Amino acid sequence: MGRTATTAREERAESSARDAAELHSAELHAADPALSERDRKMLEFERQWWKFAGSKEEAIRQQFDMSGTRYFQILNDLIDRPEALAADPLLVKRLRRMRSSRQKARAARNLGMRLD
């Protein structure tokens, strides 16, 4: 009987550990949701914005009903998310490279240096 009681306790402990792991996994996914419809549309827009007539700022206002400044704030947060990278790796990497080069150029200008 002692062996059966020990086995039952071990099974309960394993079950509790599995339940805790599943709960932790669910919390991680809840804290890190998939891309929203707006996020997907923003990535699609960045992929093809040059097809729109007029300036990019005008196209942003027409497509998303927000200022260019707000759009780029959201876009910068979006391209740092792993879901965006998974959704369109080439585009997200290109946008990250472009952002990095602009940041380097801005820093150099602020320091009075020239980048060639």
C-alpha positions as CSV (number, residue, x, y, z in Angstrom):
1,M,0.0,0.0,0.0
2,G,2.8,2.4,0.7
3,R,4.0,2.1,-2.8
4,T,0.6,2.9,-4.2
5,A,0.2,5.9,-2.1
6,T,3.6,7.2,-3.2
7,T,2.7,6.6,-6.8
8,A,-0.6,8.5,-6.4
9,R,1.2,11.4,-4.8
10,E,3.8,11.5,-7.6
11,E,1.0,11.4,-10.2
12,R,-0.7,14.3,-8.5
13,A,2.5,16.3,-8.3
14,E,3.2,15.7,-12.0
15,S,-0.4,16.7,-12.9
16,S,0.0,19.9,-10.9
17,A,3.3,20.6,-12.6
18,R,1.7,20.1,-16.1
19,D,-1.3,22.3,-15.1
20,A,1.1,25.1,-14.0
21,A,3.1,24.8,-17.2
22,E,-0.1,25.0,-19.3
23,L,-1.3,28.0,-17.3
24,H,2.1,29.7,-17.8
25,S,2.1,29.0,-21.5
26,A,-1.5,30.5,-21.8
27,E,-0.4,33.6,-19.9
28,L,2.5,34.1,-22.3
29,H,0.3,33.8,-25.3
30,A,-2.3,36.2,-23.8
31,A,0.4,38.8,-23.0
32,D,1.7,38.5,-26.6
33,P,-1.3,38.4,-28.9
34,A,-1.1,37.8,-32.6
35,L,-1.0,40.7,-35.1
36,S,-4.2,42.7,-35.2
37,E,-6.0,43.6,-38.5
38,R,-4.5,47.1,-38.3
39,D,-1.0,45.7,-37.9
40,R,-1.4,43.4,-40.9
41,K,-2.7,46.3,-42.9
42,M,0.2,48.5,-41.9
43,L,2.7,45.8,-43.0
44,E,0.8,45.4,-46.3
45,F,0.9,49.2,-46.8
46,E,4.6,49.3,-46.2
47,R,5.1,46.6,-48.7
48,Q,3.2,48.6,-51.4
49,W,2.9,52.2,-50.4
50,W,4.6,53.5,-53.5
51,K,1.6,52.3,-55.6
52,F,-0.6,55.0,-54.0
53,A,-0.9,58.3,-55.8
54,G,0.5,61.3,-54.0
55,S,2.7,61.5,-51.0
56,K,3.1,58.7,-48.4
57,E,1.7,61.1,-45.7
58,E,-1.5,61.5,-47.7
59,A,-1.8,57.8,-48.3
60,I,-1.3,57.1,-44.6
61,R,-4.1,59.6,-43.7
62,Q,-6.5,58.1,-46.2
63,Q,-5.7,54.4,-45.4
64,F,-5.4,54.7,-41.6
65,D,-7.1,58.0,-40.6
66,M,-4.1,59.0,-38.5
67,S,-1.2,61.5,-38.8
68,G,2.1,60.4,-40.3
69,T,3.8,60.9,-36.9
70,R,1.4,58.6,-35.1
71,Y,1.6,56.0,-37.9
72,F,5.4,55.9,-37.7
73,Q,5.3,55.6,-33.9
74,I,3.0,52.5,-34.2
75,L,5.1,51.1,-37.1
76,N,8.3,51.4,-35.1
77,D,6.7,49.4,-32.2
78,L,5.3,46.9,-34.7
79,I,8.6,46.1,-36.4
80,D,10.1,45.2,-33.0
81,R,7.5,42.5,-32.4
82,P,8.4,38.9,-33.1
83,E,4.9,38.3,-34.6
84,A,5.6,41.0,-37.3
85,L,9.0,39.4,-38.0
86,A,7.3,36.0,-38.4
87,A,4.5,37.4,-40.6
88,D,6.9,39.1,-43.1
89,P,10.6,38.6,-42.3
90,L,12.0,40.4,-45.4
91,L,9.9,43.5,-45.0
92,V,10.5,43.8,-41.2
93,K,14.2,43.3,-41.6
94,R,14.3,46.0,-44.3
95,L,12.3,48.4,-42.2
96,R,14.6,47.7,-39.2
97,R,17.7,48.4,-41.4
98,M,16.2,51.6,-42.7
99,R,15.4,52.8,-39.2
100,S,18.9,51.9,-38.0
101,S,20.6,53.8,-40.8
102,R,18.4,56.9,-40.1
103,Q,19.2,56.7,-36.4
104,K,23.0,56.5,-37.2
105,A,22.7,59.5,-39.6
106,R,20.8,61.5,-37.1
107,A,23.3,60.8,-34.3
108,A,26.2,61.7,-36.6
109,R,24.5,65.0,-37.6
110,N,23.9,65.8,-33.9
111,L,27.6,65.2,-33.2
112,G,28.7,67.2,-36.2
113,M,30.1,64.2,-38.1
114,R,29.7,63.2,-41.7
115,L,28.8,59.6,-42.7
116,D,29.9,58.7,-46.2
